[in-house]
Amino acid sequence: MREAWTDERLDDLNAKVDDGFRRVEADIRELRAEVRGGQGETNQRFDQMNQRFDQTNQRFDQRFDQMNERFDQMYRIMVISLVSLVVGFLGVIASILATGA
């Protein structure tokens, strides 16, 4: 058996629905405020992270510069060694030719 909907019952239902929407709207406002507050904190963390990446990049750049200097030194040593060997061989060849052997 169905109960009849009286005006009073409809008014009560309408009040409950309105109250529920008010609570939902308040919750949404609260969530928006939390999200906005969290954005500032997130931006600060991103800034800190970017600073750390910049520091890391600077350290890598320093290390690469040091490595390049060492490779340049090694290249010079190799060139000097090669020139010395060639001059040595030429000296040996010249001495052999000078002695007429």
Gaussian input, Z-matrix of N, CA and C with variables (Angstrom, degrees):
# hf/3-21g

backbone

0 1
 N
 C     1     B1
 C     2     B2     1     A1
 N     3     B3     2     A2     1     D1
 C     4     B4     3     A3     2     D2
 C     5     B5     4     A4     3     D3
 N     6     B6     5     A5     4     D4
 C     7     B7     6     A6     5     D5
 C     8     B8     7     A7     6     D6
 N     9     B9     8     A8     7     D7
 C    10    B10     9     A9     8     D8
 C    11    B11    10    A10     9     D9
 N    12    B12    11    A11    10    D10
 C    13    B13    12    A12    11    D11
 C    14    B14    13    A13    12    D12
 N    15    B15    14    A14    13    D13
 C    16    B16    15    A15    14    D14
 C    17    B17    16    A16    15    D15
 N    18    B18    17    A17    16    D16
 C    19    B19    18    A18    17    D17
 C    20    B20    19    A19    18    D18
 N    21    B21    20    A20    19    D19
 C    22    B22    21    A21    20    D20
 C    23    B23    22    A22    21    D21
 N    24    B24    23    A23    22    D22
 C    25    B25    24    A24    23    D23
 C    26    B26    25    A25    24    D24
 N    27    B27    26    A26    25    D25
 C    28    B28    27    A27    26    D26
 C    29    B29    28    A28    27    D27
 N    30    B30    29    A29    28    D28
 C    31    B31    30    A30    29    D29
 C    32    B32    31    A31    30    D30
 N    33    B33    32    A32    31    D31
 C    34    B34    33    A33    32    D32
 C    35    B35    34    A34    33    D33
 N    36    B36    35    A35    34    D34
 C    37    B37    36    A36    35    D35
 C    38    B38    37    A37    36    D36
 N    39    B39    38    A38    37    D37
 C    40    B40    39    A39    38    D38
 C    41    B41    40    A40    39    D39
 N    42    B42    41    A41    40    D40
 C    43    B43    42    A42    41    D41
 C    44    B44    43    A43    42    D42
 N    45    B45    44    A44    43    D43
 C    46    B46    45    A45    44    D44
 C    47    B47    46    A46    45    D45
 N    48    B48    47    A47    46    D46
 C    49    B49    48    A48    47    D47
 C    50    B50    49    A49    48    D48
 N    51    B51    50    A50    49    D49
 C    52    B52    51    A51    50    D50
 C    53    B53    52    A52    51    D51
 N    54    B54    53    A53    52    D52
 C    55    B55    54    A54    53    D53
 C    56    B56    55    A55    54    D54
 N    57    B57    56    A56    55    D55
 C    58    B58    57    A57    56    D56
 C    59    B59    58    A58    57    D57
 N    60    B60    59    A59    58    D58
 C    61    B61    60    A60    59    D59
 C    62    B62    61    A61    60    D60
 N    63    B63    62    A62    61    D61
 C    64    B64    63    A63    62    D62
 C    65    B65    64    A64    63    D63
 N    66    B66    65    A65    64    D64
 C    67    B67    66    A66    65    D65
 C    68    B68    67    A67    66    D66
 N    69    B69    68    A68    67    D67
 C    70    B70    69    A69    68    D68
 C    71    B71    70    A70    69    D69
 N    72    B72    71    A71    70    D70
 C    73    B73    72    A72    71    D71
 C    74    B74    73    A73    72    D72
 N    75    B75    74    A74    73    D73
 C    76    B76    75    A75    74    D74
 C    77    B77    76    A76    75    D75
 N    78    B78    77    A77    76    D76
 C    79    B79    78    A78    77    D77
 C    80    B80    79    A79    78    D78
 N    81    B81    80    A80    79    D79
 C    82    B82    81    A81    80    D80
 C    83    B83    82    A82    81    D81
 N    84    B84    83    A83    82    D82
 C    85    B85    84    A84    83    D83
 C    86    B86    85    A85    84    D84
 N    87    B87    86    A86    85    D85
 C    88    B88    87    A87    86    D86
 C    89    B89    88    A88    87    D87
 N    90    B90    89    A89    88    D88
 C    91    B91    90    A90    89    D89
 C    92    B92    91    A91    90    D90
 N    93    B93    92    A92    91    D91
 C    94    B94    93    A93    92    D92
 C    95    B95    94    A94    93    D93
 N    96    B96    95    A95    94    D94
 C    97    B97    96    A96    95    D95
 C    98    B98    97    A97    96    D96
 N    99    B99    98    A98    97    D97
 C   100   B100    99    A99    98    D98
 C   101   B101   100   A100    99    D99
 N   102   B102   101   A101   100   D100
 C   103   B103   102   A102   101   D101
 C   104   B104   103   A103   102   D102
 N   105   B105   104   A104   103   D103
 C   106   B106   105   A105   104   D104
 C   107   B107   106   A106   105   D105
 N   108   B108   107   A107   106   D106
 C   109   B109   108   A108   107   D107
 C   110   B110   109   A109   108   D108
 N   111   B111   110   A110   109   D109
 C   112   B112   111   A111   110   D110
 C   113   B113   112   A112   111   D111
 N   114   B114   113   A113   112   D112
 C   115   B115   114   A114   113   D113
 C   116   B116   115   A115   114   D114
 N   117   B117   116   A116   115   D115
 C   118   B118   117   A117   116   D116
 C   119   B119   118   A118   117   D117
 N   120   B120   119   A119   118   D118
 C   121   B121   120   A120   119   D119
 C   122   B122   121   A121   120   D120
 N   123   B123   122   A122   121   D121
 C   124   B124   123   A123   122   D122
 C   125   B125   124   A124   123   D123
 N   126   B126   125   A125   124   D124
 C   127   B127   126   A126   125   D125
 C   128   B128   127   A127   126   D126
 N   129   B129   128   A128   127   D127
 C   130   B130   129   A129   128   D128
 C   131   B131   130   A130   129   D129
 N   132   B132   131   A131   130   D130
 C   133   B133   132   A132   131   D131
 C   134   B134   133   A133   132   D132
 N   135   B135   134   A134   133   D133
 C   136   B136   135   A135   134   D134
 C   137   B137   136   A136   135   D135
 N   138   B138   137   A137   136   D136
 C   139   B139   138   A138   137   D137
 C   140   B140   139   A139   138   D138
 N   141   B141   140   A140   139   D139
 C   142   B142   141   A141   140   D140
 C   143   B143   142   A142   141   D141
 N   144   B144   143   A143   142   D142
 C   145   B145   144   A144   143   D143
 C   146   B146   145   A145   144   D144
 N   147   B147   146   A146   145   D145
 C   148   B148   147   A147   146   D146
 C   149   B149   148   A148   147   D147
 N   150   B150   149   A149   148   D148
 C   151   B151   150   A150   149   D149
 C   152   B152   151   A151   150   D150
 N   153   B153   152   A152   151   D151
 C   154   B154   153   A153   152   D152
 C   155   B155   154   A154   153   D153
 N   156   B156   155   A155   154   D154
 C   157   B157   156   A156   155   D155
 C   158   B158   157   A157   156   D156
 N   159   B159   158   A158   157   D157
 C   160   B160   159   A159   158   D158
 C   161   B161   160   A160   159   D159
 N   162   B162   161   A161   160   D160
 C   163   B163   162   A162   161   D161
 C   164   B164   163   A163   162   D162
 N   165   B165   164   A164   163   D163
 C   166   B166   165   A165   164   D164
 C   167   B167   166   A166   165   D165
 N   168   B168   167   A167   166   D166
 C   169   B169   168   A168   167   D167
 C   170   B170   169   A169   168   D168
 N   171   B171   170   A170   169   D169
 C   172   B172   171   A171   170   D170
 C   173   B173   172   A172   171   D171
 N   174   B174   173   A173   172   D172
 C   175   B175   174   A174   173   D173
 C   176   B176   175   A175   174   D174
 N   177   B177   176   A176   175   D175
 C   178   B178   177   A177   176   D176
 C   179   B179   178   A178   177   D177
 N   180   B180   179   A179   178   D178
 C   181   B181   180   A180   179   D179
 C   182   B182   181   A181   180   D180
 N   183   B183   182   A182   181   D181
 C   184   B184   183   A183   182   D182
 C   185   B185   184   A184   183   D183
 N   186   B186   185   A185   184   D184
 C   187   B187   186   A186   185   D185
 C   188   B188   187   A187   186   D186
 N   189   B189   188   A188   187   D187
 C   190   B190   189   A189   188   D188
 C   191   B191   190   A190   189   D189
 N   192   B192   191   A191   190   D190
 C   193   B193   192   A192   191   D191
 C   194   B194   193   A193   192   D192
 N   195   B195   194   A194   193   D193
 C   196   B196   195   A195   194   D194
 C   197   B197   196   A196   195   D195
 N   198   B198   197   A197   196   D196
 C   199   B199   198   A198   197   D197
 C   200   B200   199   A199   198   D198
 N   201   B201   200   A200   199   D199
 C   202   B202   201   A201   200   D200
 C   203   B203   202   A202   201   D201
 N   204   B204   203   A203   202   D202
 C   205   B205   204   A204   203   D203
 C   206   B206   205   A205   204   D204
 N   207   B207   206   A206   205   D205
 C   208   B208   207   A207   206   D206
 C   209   B209   208   A208   207   D207
 N   210   B210   209   A209   208   D208
 C   211   B211   210   A210   209   D209
 C   212   B212   211   A211   210   D210
 N   213   B213   212   A212   211   D211
 C   214   B214   213   A213   212   D212
 C   215   B215   214   A214   213   D213
 N   216   B216   215   A215   214   D214
 C   217   B217   216   A216   215   D215
 C   218   B218   217   A217   216   D216
 N   219   B219   218   A218   217   D217
 C   220   B220   219   A219   218   D218
 C   221   B221   220   A220   219   D219
 N   222   B222   221   A221   220   D220
 C   223   B223   222   A222   221   D221
 C   224   B224   223   A223   222   D222
 N   225   B225   224   A224   223   D223
 C   226   B226   225   A225   224   D224
 C   227   B227   226   A226   225   D225
 N   228   B228   227   A227   226   D226
 C   229   B229   228   A228   227   D227
 C   230   B230   229   A229   228   D228
 N   231   B231   230   A230   229   D229
 C   232   B232   231   A231   230   D230
 C   233   B233   232   A232   231   D231
 N   234   B234   233   A233   232   D232
 C   235   B235   234   A234   233   D233
 C   236   B236   235   A235   234   D234
 N   237   B237   236   A236   235   D235
 C   238   B238   237   A237   236   D236
 C   239   B239   238   A238   237   D237
 N   240   B240   239   A239   238   D238
 C   241   B241   240   A240   239   D239
 C   242   B242   241   A241   240   D240
 N   243   B243   242   A242   241   D241
 C   244   B244   243   A243   242   D242
 C   245   B245   244   A244   243   D243
 N   246   B246   245   A245   244   D244
 C   247   B247   246   A246   245   D245
 C   248   B248   247   A247   246   D246
 N   249   B249   248   A248   247   D247
 C   250   B250   249   A249   248   D248
 C   251   B251   250   A250   249   D249
 N   252   B252   251   A251   250   D250
 C   253   B253   252   A252   251   D251
 C   254   B254   253   A253   252   D252
 N   255   B255   254   A254   253   D253
 C   256   B256   255   A255   254   D254
 C   257   B257   256   A256   255   D255
 N   258   B258   257   A257   256   D256
 C   259   B259   258   A258   257   D257
 C   260   B260   259   A259   258   D258
 N   261   B261   260   A260   259   D259
 C   262   B262   261   A261   260   D260
 C   263   B263   262   A262   261   D261
 N   264   B264   263   A263   262   D262
 C   265   B265   264   A264   263   D263
 C   266   B266   265   A265   264   D264
 N   267   B267   266   A266   265   D265
 C   268   B268   267   A267   266   D266
 C   269   B269   268   A268   267   D267
 N   270   B270   269   A269   268   D268
 C   271   B271   270   A270   269   D269
 C   272   B272   271   A271   270   D270
 N   273   B273   272   A272   271   D271
 C   274   B274   273   A273   272   D272
 C   275   B275   274   A274   273   D273
 N   276   B276   275   A275   274   D274
 C   277   B277   276   A276   275   D275
 C   278   B278   277   A277   276   D276
 N   279   B279   278   A278   277   D277
 C   280   B280   279   A279   278   D278
 C   281   B281   280   A280   279   D279
 N   282   B282   281   A281   280   D280
 C   283   B283   282   A282   281   D281
 C   284   B284   283   A283   282   D282
 N   285   B285   284   A284   283   D283
 C   286   B286   285   A285   284   D284
 C   287   B287   286   A286   285   D285
 N   288   B288   287   A287   286   D286
 C   289   B289   288   A288   287   D287
 C   290   B290   289   A289   288   D288
 N   291   B291   290   A290   289   D289
 C   292   B292   291   A291   290   D290
 C   293   B293   292   A292   291   D291
 N   294   B294   293   A293   292   D292
 C   295   B295   294   A294   293   D293
 C   296   B296   295   A295   294   D294
 N   297   B297   296   A296   295   D295
 C   298   B298   297   A297   296   D296
 C   299   B299   298   A298   297   D297
 N   300   B300   299   A299   298   D298
 C   301   B301   300   A300   299   D299
 C   302   B302   301   A301   300   D300

   B1=1.4512
   B2=1.5226
   B3=1.3161
   B4=1.4584
   B5=1.4993
   B6=1.3600
   B7=1.4582
   B8=1.5242
   B9=1.2530
   B10=1.4568
   B11=1.5182
   B12=1.3264
   B13=1.4612
   B14=1.5145
   B15=1.3053
   B16=1.4637
   B17=1.5183
   B18=1.2839
   B19=1.4618
   B20=1.5277
   B21=1.3099
   B22=1.4773
   B23=1.5276
   B24=1.3102
   B25=1.4706
   B26=1.5258
   B27=1.3114
   B28=1.4614
   B29=1.5278
   B30=1.3164
   B31=1.4695
   B32=1.5299
   B33=1.3458
   B34=1.4699
   B35=1.5314
   B36=1.3227
   B37=1.4729
   B38=1.5265
   B39=1.3127
   B40=1.4527
   B41=1.5345
   B42=1.3183
   B43=1.4687
   B44=1.5248
   B45=1.3383
   B46=1.4625
   B47=1.5323
   B48=1.3193
   B49=1.4698
   B50=1.5238
   B51=1.3243
   B52=1.4699
   B53=1.5255
   B54=1.3273
   B55=1.4700
   B56=1.5346
   B57=1.3154
   B58=1.4692
   B59=1.5249
   B60=1.3249
   B61=1.4678
   B62=1.5259
   B63=1.3283
   B64=1.4769
   B65=1.5214
   B66=1.3358
   B67=1.4709
   B68=1.5256
   B69=1.3324
   B70=1.4701
   B71=1.5260
   B72=1.3104
   B73=1.4656
   B74=1.5311
   B75=1.3260
   B76=1.4652
   B77=1.5266
   B78=1.3165
   B79=1.4686
   B80=1.5290
   B81=1.3143
   B82=1.4740
   B83=1.5264
   B84=1.3381
   B85=1.4718
   B86=1.5232
   B87=1.3145
   B88=1.4679
   B89=1.5335
   B90=1.3215
   B91=1.4652
   B92=1.5223
   B93=1.3337
   B94=1.4660
   B95=1.5204
   B96=1.3207
   B97=1.4676
   B98=1.5248
   B99=1.3264
   B100=1.4686
   B101=1.5269
   B102=1.3201
   B103=1.4708
   B104=1.5186
   B105=1.3229
   B106=1.4723
   B107=1.5173
   B108=1.3000
   B109=1.4641
   B110=1.5179
   B111=1.3172
   B112=1.4590
   B113=1.5161
   B114=1.3272
   B115=1.4610
   B116=1.5206
   B117=1.3276
   B118=1.4657
   B119=1.5168
   B120=1.3175
   B121=1.4616
   B122=1.5251
   B123=1.3256
   B124=1.4633
   B125=1.5238
   B126=1.3269
   B127=1.4606
   B128=1.5231
   B129=1.3324
   B130=1.4643
   B131=1.5237
   B132=1.3057
   B133=1.4651
   B134=1.5246
   B135=1.3275
   B136=1.4671
   B137=1.5300
   B138=1.3326
   B139=1.4665
   B140=1.5223
   B141=1.3287
   B142=1.4624
   B143=1.5303
   B144=1.3218
   B145=1.4575
   B146=1.5316
   B147=1.3320
   B148=1.4649
   B149=1.5234
   B150=1.3349
   B151=1.4643
   B152=1.5206
   B153=1.3083
   B154=1.4677
   B155=1.5297
   B156=1.3305
   B157=1.4676
   B158=1.5249
   B159=1.3267
   B160=1.4669
   B161=1.5204
   B162=1.3253
   B163=1.4657
   B164=1.5224
   B165=1.3301
   B166=1.4573
   B167=1.5247
   B168=1.3305
   B169=1.4620
   B170=1.5243
   B171=1.3277
   B172=1.4638
   B173=1.5214
   B174=1.3284
   B175=1.4654
   B176=1.5230
   B177=1.3345
   B178=1.4628
   B179=1.5232
   B180=1.3308
   B181=1.4625
   B182=1.5259
   B183=1.3321
   B184=1.4631
   B185=1.5245
   B186=1.3138
   B187=1.4683
   B188=1.5246
   B189=1.3292
   B190=1.4615
   B191=1.5224
   B192=1.3334
   B193=1.4589
   B194=1.5258
   B195=1.3331
   B196=1.4649
   B197=1.5325
   B198=1.3222
   B199=1.4667
   B200=1.5211
   B201=1.3287
   B202=1.4595
   B203=1.5198
   B204=1.3259
   B205=1.4643
   B206=1.5272
   B207=1.3032
   B208=1.4689
   B209=1.5270
   B210=1.3275
   B211=1.4581
   B212=1.5336
   B213=1.3201
   B214=1.4673
   B215=1.5223
   B216=1.3346
   B217=1.4628
   B218=1.5281
   B219=1.3175
   B220=1.4541
   B221=1.5294
   B222=1.3156
   B223=1.4589
   B224=1.5337
   B225=1.3380
   B226=1.4708
   B227=1.5216
   B228=1.3076
   B229=1.4689
   B230=1.5323
   B231=1.3419
   B232=1.4649
   B233=1.5339
   B234=1.3195
   B235=1.4641
   B236=1.5212
   B237=1.3341
   B238=1.4663
   B239=1.5227
   B240=1.3080
   B241=1.4711
   B242=1.5182
   B243=1.3234
   B244=1.4586
   B245=1.5289
   B246=1.3312
   B247=1.4682
   B248=1.5162
   B249=1.3260
   B250=1.4698
   B251=1.5234
   B252=1.3140
   B253=1.4616
   B254=1.5276
   B255=1.3201
   B256=1.4665
   B257=1.5213
   B258=1.3383
   B259=1.4657
   B260=1.5209
   B261=1.3173
   B262=1.4642
   B263=1.5172
   B264=1.3371
   B265=1.4681
   B266=1.5238
   B267=1.3238
   B268=1.4594
   B269=1.5279
   B270=1.3427
   B271=1.4678
   B272=1.5104
   B273=1.3205
   B274=1.4675
   B275=1.5254
   B276=1.3105
   B277=1.4663
   B278=1.5291
   B279=1.3463
   B280=1.4488
   B281=1.5223
   B282=1.3361
   B283=1.4566
   B284=1.5385
   B285=1.3332
   B286=1.4707
   B287=1.5242
   B288=1.3215
   B289=1.4443
   B290=1.5349
   B291=1.3394
   B292=1.4720
   B293=1.5136
   B294=1.3156
   B295=1.4513
   B296=1.5283
   B297=1.2709
   B298=1.4478
   B299=1.4936
   B300=1.2369
   B301=1.4632
   B302=1.4380
   A1=108.95
   A2=116.22
   A3=121.48
   A4=110.14
   A5=110.76
   A6=114.68
   A7=108.78
   A8=116.26
   A9=121.16
   A10=108.98
   A11=115.25
   A12=119.95
   A13=108.00
   A14=113.23
   A15=117.94
   A16=107.74
   A17=115.51
   A18=120.43
   A19=110.66
   A20=116.33
   A21=120.09
   A22=110.46
   A23=116.87
   A24=120.24
   A25=110.70
   A26=117.04
   A27=119.76
   A28=111.14
   A29=116.52
   A30=120.00
   A31=110.76
   A32=117.10
   A33=120.37
   A34=111.06
   A35=115.57
   A36=119.80
   A37=110.26
   A38=116.81
   A39=121.58
   A40=110.10
   A41=118.40
   A42=122.33
   A43=110.16
   A44=117.42
   A45=120.75
   A46=111.04
   A47=115.63
   A48=119.35
   A49=110.01
   A50=116.91
   A51=120.31
   A52=111.03
   A53=116.38
   A54=120.86
   A55=110.02
   A56=116.84
   A57=120.14
   A58=111.25
   A59=117.28
   A60=119.87
   A61=111.10
   A62=117.06
   A63=119.99
   A64=110.92
   A65=117.25
   A66=121.03
   A67=110.70
   A68=115.91
   A69=119.62
   A70=109.69
   A71=117.86
   A72=121.07
   A73=111.00
   A74=116.92
   A75=120.06
   A76=110.36
   A77=116.98
   A78=120.79
   A79=110.96
   A80=116.71
   A81=120.70
   A82=109.90
   A83=117.22
   A84=120.17
   A85=111.09
   A86=115.84
   A87=120.82
   A88=111.15
   A89=116.68
   A90=120.93
   A91=111.49
   A92=116.10
   A93=119.16
   A94=110.86
   A95=116.68
   A96=120.19
   A97=110.29
   A98=117.23
   A99=120.56
   A100=111.14
   A101=115.14
   A102=118.79
   A103=110.24
   A104=116.44
   A105=119.32
   A106=111.53
   A107=116.77
   A108=120.28
   A109=111.47
   A110=116.54
   A111=121.02
   A112=112.66
   A113=117.37
   A114=120.29
   A115=110.68
   A116=116.45
   A117=119.77
   A118=110.95
   A119=116.16
   A120=120.83
   A121=110.58
   A122=116.31
   A123=119.94
   A124=110.37
   A125=117.04
   A126=120.11
   A127=111.20
   A128=117.21
   A129=120.29
   A130=110.22
   A131=117.24
   A132=120.57
   A133=111.04
   A134=116.68
   A135=119.17
   A136=110.28
   A137=116.38
   A138=119.58
   A139=110.66
   A140=116.81
   A141=120.56
   A142=110.12
   A143=116.17
   A144=120.35
   A145=110.26
   A146=116.96
   A147=120.34
   A148=111.06
   A149=117.56
   A150=120.63
   A151=110.72
   A152=116.58
   A153=120.13
   A154=110.92
   A155=117.04
   A156=119.90
   A157=110.40
   A158=116.49
   A159=119.67
   A160=110.93
   A161=117.00
   A162=120.39
   A163=110.72
   A164=115.97
   A165=120.09
   A166=110.25
   A167=117.26
   A168=120.83
   A169=111.12
   A170=116.94
   A171=120.21
   A172=110.72
   A173=116.67
   A174=119.73
   A175=110.73
   A176=117.22
   A177=120.35
   A178=110.60
   A179=116.46
   A180=119.69
   A181=110.85
   A182=116.64
   A183=120.33
   A184=110.40
   A185=117.16
   A186=120.84
   A187=110.81
   A188=116.59
   A189=119.51
   A190=110.98
   A191=116.75
   A192=119.82
   A193=110.32
   A194=116.36
   A195=119.91
   A196=110.51
   A197=116.59
   A198=119.82
   A199=110.75
   A200=117.07
   A201=120.10
   A202=110.99
   A203=117.19
   A204=120.39
   A205=110.79
   A206=116.78
   A207=120.36
   A208=111.24
   A209=117.58
   A210=119.93
   A211=110.72
   A212=116.52
   A213=119.91
   A214=110.47
   A215=116.51
   A216=120.25
   A217=110.68
   A218=116.98
   A219=121.35
   A220=110.36
   A221=117.34
   A222=121.72
   A223=110.13
   A224=116.83
   A225=120.46
   A226=110.92
   A227=116.87
   A228=120.98
   A229=109.86
   A230=116.55
   A231=119.43
   A232=110.75
   A233=117.92
   A234=121.58
   A235=109.97
   A236=116.92
   A237=120.61
   A238=110.02
   A239=117.48
   A240=120.73
   A241=111.15
   A242=117.27
   A243=121.45
   A244=110.78
   A245=115.48
   A246=119.50
   A247=109.61
   A248=117.27
   A249=120.75
   A250=110.73
   A251=118.37
   A252=121.55
   A253=111.84
   A254=115.66
   A255=119.47
   A256=110.31
   A257=116.98
   A258=120.80
   A259=109.79
   A260=117.81
   A261=121.24
   A262=111.62
   A263=116.38
   A264=119.43
   A265=111.15
   A266=116.35
   A267=119.20
   A268=110.96
   A269=116.01
   A270=119.94
   A271=111.44
   A272=116.97
   A273=120.91
   A274=109.71
   A275=117.28
   A276=121.94
   A277=109.88
   A278=116.93
   A279=120.79
   A280=110.88
   A281=116.70
   A282=119.42
   A283=110.79
   A284=116.70
   A285=120.76
   A286=109.46
   A287=116.71
   A288=120.51
   A289=111.17
   A290=116.31
   A291=120.46
   A292=110.75
   A293=118.02
   A294=121.11
   A295=111.18
   A296=117.60
   A297=121.83
   A298=114.10
   A299=118.54
   A300=119.87
   A301=112.86
   D1=131.39
   D2=-178.51
   D3=-90.03
   D4=142.19
   D5=176.03
   D6=-85.99
   D7=151.77
   D8=179.75
   D9=-82.79
   D10=139.00
   D11=177.95
   D12=-86.78
   D13=113.34
   D14=178.08
   D15=-92.60
   D16=167.29
   D17=178.14
   D18=-60.74
   D19=-37.99
   D20=179.99
   D21=-64.26
   D22=-43.20
   D23=179.42
   D24=-65.92
   D25=-40.02
   D26=177.06
   D27=-65.14
   D28=-39.22
   D29=177.61
   D30=-64.28
   D31=-40.28
   D32=176.91
   D33=-62.87
   D34=-44.67
   D35=178.78
   D36=-62.33
   D37=-43.81
   D38=178.94
   D39=-60.56
   D40=-41.44
   D41=179.20
   D42=-65.26
   D43=-40.99
   D44=179.17
   D45=-64.40
   D46=-41.73
   D47=179.11
   D48=-65.17
   D49=-45.06
   D50=178.29
   D51=-60.45
   D52=-42.08
   D53=179.20
   D54=-63.45
   D55=-41.50
   D56=178.34
   D57=-62.50
   D58=-43.10
   D59=178.67
   D60=-64.82
   D61=-38.07
   D62=177.32
   D63=-61.03
   D64=-41.80
   D65=179.12
   D66=-65.58
   D67=-41.85
   D68=179.38
   D69=-64.25
   D70=-44.66
   D71=178.83
   D72=-61.76
   D73=-40.12
   D74=177.93
   D75=-64.83
   D76=-41.53
   D77=177.63
   D78=-62.31
   D79=-41.44
   D80=179.37
   D81=-64.25
   D82=-43.61
   D83=177.48
   D84=-60.09
   D85=-42.97
   D86=178.84
   D87=-62.49
   D88=-43.91
   D89=178.19
   D90=-63.29
   D91=-41.16
   D92=178.09
   D93=-61.61
   D94=-41.88
   D95=178.93
   D96=-63.47
   D97=-41.06
   D98=178.44
   D99=-64.22
   D100=-41.97
   D101=-179.79
   D102=-64.85
   D103=-44.35
   D104=178.59
   D105=-62.53
   D106=-39.68
   D107=177.11
   D108=-66.93
   D109=-36.69
   D110=179.13
   D111=-71.18
   D112=-26.26
   D113=179.25
   D114=-64.46
   D115=-39.91
   D116=178.39
   D117=-62.74
   D118=-43.34
   D119=178.64
   D120=-65.69
   D121=-40.65
   D122=178.64
   D123=-64.41
   D124=-42.29
   D125=178.14
   D126=-61.94
   D127=-39.35
   D128=177.31
   D129=-62.81
   D130=-41.94
   D131=179.56
   D132=-65.82
   D133=-38.68
   D134=176.87
   D135=-64.61
   D136=-39.73
   D137=177.78
   D138=-62.11
   D139=-43.69
   D140=178.23
   D141=-62.49
   D142=-42.01
   D143=-179.67
   D144=-64.19
   D145=-42.00
   D146=178.48
   D147=-63.90
   D148=-38.32
   D149=176.69
   D150=-62.80
   D151=-41.64
   D152=178.51
   D153=-65.35
   D154=-40.69
   D155=176.80
   D156=-62.49
   D157=-40.89
   D158=178.06
   D159=-62.24
   D160=-42.38
   D161=177.93
   D162=-63.11
   D163=-42.33
   D164=179.28
   D165=-63.86
   D166=-42.29
   D167=178.04
   D168=-61.54
   D169=-40.02
   D170=177.94
   D171=-63.25
   D172=-41.94
   D173=178.60
   D174=-63.76
   D175=-43.16
   D176=177.43
   D177=-61.47
   D178=-42.85
   D179=179.33
   D180=-60.42
   D181=-42.03
   D182=177.84
   D183=-62.45
   D184=-44.43
   D185=-179.38
   D186=-64.36
   D187=-41.83
   D188=179.18
   D189=-65.42
   D190=-38.11
   D191=176.66
   D192=-62.29
   D193=-42.94
   D194=177.69
   D195=-62.80
   D196=-42.98
   D197=179.03
   D198=-62.64
   D199=-42.37
   D200=179.36
   D201=-62.51
   D202=-40.44
   D203=177.04
   D204=-61.72
   D205=-42.52
   D206=179.71
   D207=-66.13
   D208=-40.71
   D209=176.95
   D210=-64.39
   D211=-38.45
   D212=177.46
   D213=-63.13
   D214=-43.21
   D215=177.22
   D216=-61.61
   D217=-44.24
   D218=179.93
   D219=-62.97
   D220=-40.76
   D221=178.26
   D222=-61.47
   D223=-45.87
   D224=177.98
   D225=-58.85
   D226=-45.23
   D227=-179.53
   D228=-62.15
   D229=-41.66
   D230=179.81
   D231=-64.70
   D232=-41.56
   D233=179.49
   D234=-64.91
   D235=-44.89
   D236=179.22
   D237=-62.71
   D238=-41.12
   D239=178.83
   D240=-64.05
   D241=-42.79
   D242=179.28
   D243=-63.12
   D244=-45.54
   D245=178.59
   D246=-61.35
   D247=-42.84
   D248=179.52
   D249=-61.71
   D250=-42.82
   D251=178.24
   D252=-63.13
   D253=-44.31
   D254=179.52
   D255=-62.51
   D256=-45.39
   D257=178.33
   D258=-62.27
   D259=-41.10
   D260=178.22
   D261=-61.89
   D262=-45.70
   D263=178.70
   D264=-64.34
   D265=-40.59
   D266=177.73
   D267=-63.15
   D268=-37.75
   D269=176.78
   D270=-63.93
   D271=-42.03
   D272=178.75
   D273=-64.52
   D274=-45.01
   D275=179.76
   D276=-62.75
   D277=-42.43
   D278=179.93
   D279=-64.52
   D280=-40.10
   D281=-179.67
   D282=-68.02
   D283=-36.74
   D284=177.93
   D285=-65.60
   D286=-43.29
   D287=-179.45
   D288=-68.77
   D289=-34.54
   D290=-179.29
   D291=-69.33
   D292=-35.46
   D293=-179.16
   D294=-80.03
   D295=-15.04
   D296=177.33
   D297=75.10
   D298=22.71
   D299=-176.86
   D300=-81.45

